[in-house]
Amino acid sequence: MTRLNLFLLLAVLASALYLVNVQYESRRLFSAMDKSLNEARLLETENERMQVEKRAQATPLRVEKLARERLQMRAATPAITHYVSAGTGSVLGSASATPPETVKP
């Protein structure tokens, strides 16, 4: 009988230690999951902020302003349009507004 009691006591102690270990691991995993969810929320917020910034940077007025100021570009007009023929690559006319099909080389 003493052996059986000792065996049952050891089984209860082993079971208790296993339960403590499982609970500790469960808490650790829950904490890691919570940190990951918080980080995901932060990344989602940052992504939304960056998307708004991207849309603000790509407005047509801003792009046109930057093209004028930094690249010294100007709007195309028929007066400064150059037509290039497909075969030779030479310029056919520079001040005319006629399409390339009507200009003869």
C-alpha positions in Angstrom: 0.0 0.0 0.0 2.8 2.4 0.8 4.3 1.9 -2.7 1.0 2.7 -4.3 0.6 5.9 -2.2 4.1 6.9 -3.0 3.5 6.3 -6.7 0.3 8.2 -6.7 2.0 11.1 -4.8 4.7 11.2 -7.5 2.1 11.1 -10.2 0.2 14.0 -8.6 3.5 16.1 -8.2 4.4 15.4 -11.9 1.0 16.3 -13.0 1.1 19.6 -10.9 4.5 20.5 -12.4 3.3 19.8 -15.9 0.2 22.0 -15.3 2.3 24.8 -14.0 4.6 24.5 -17.1 1.6 24.5 -19.5 0.1 27.6 -17.8 3.4 29.4 -18.0 3.8 28.6 -21.7 0.2 29.6 -22.3 0.7 33.0 -20.7 4.0 33.5 -22.6 2.3 32.7 -25.9 -0.7 35.0 -25.1 1.7 37.8 -24.2 3.6 37.3 -27.5 0.3 37.2 -29.5 -0.9 40.4 -27.8 2.4 42.2 -28.6 2.1 41.0 -32.2 -1.4 42.3 -32.5 -0.4 45.7 -31.1 2.5 45.8 -33.6 0.1 44.9 -36.4 -2.2 47.7 -35.4 0.7 50.2 -35.4 1.9 49.0 -38.8 -1.7 49.3 -40.2 -1.9 52.8 -38.9 1.4 53.8 -40.3 0.5 52.2 -43.7 -2.7 54.3 -43.8 -0.8 57.4 -42.9 1.7 56.7 -45.6 -1.1 56.1 -48.2 -2.6 59.5 -47.3 0.9 61.1 -47.7 1.4 59.3 -51.0 -2.0 60.6 -52.3 -1.1 64.1 -51.1 2.3 64.0 -52.9 0.8 62.8 -56.2 -1.8 65.5 -56.8 -1.7 66.8 -60.3 -1.1 70.4 -59.1 1.9 69.4 -57.0 3.4 67.3 -59.8 3.0 70.2 -62.3 4.5 72.6 -59.8 7.5 70.4 -59.3 7.9 69.8 -63.0 8.0 73.6 -63.6 10.2 74.5 -60.6 12.8 71.6 -60.4 12.8 70.3 -64.0 12.1 73.6 -65.8 9.4 72.0 -67.9 6.6 73.8 -69.6 3.3 72.8 -71.1 3.4 71.6 -74.7 1.8 73.9 -77.3 1.5 73.4 -81.0 4.0 76.2 -81.5 6.8 74.1 -79.9 5.7 70.6 -81.0 8.2 68.7 -83.1 7.0 65.8 -85.3 9.2 62.9 -86.1 8.7 60.6 -89.0 8.6 56.9 -88.1 11.0 55.8 -90.8 13.9 58.2 -90.7 13.7 59.8 -87.3 14.2 63.3 -88.7 12.2 66.3 -87.5 9.5 67.2 -90.0 8.2 70.5 -88.6 8.6 72.5 -85.5 6.1 75.3 -85.6 3.2 73.7 -87.4 0.2 72.2 -85.8 -0.5 69.8 -88.6 -0.4 66.1 -87.9 2.6 64.1 -89.2 0.6 62.3 -91.9 0.0 65.5 -93.9 3.6 66.8 -93.7 5.8 65.5 -96.6 9.5 65.1 -96.2 
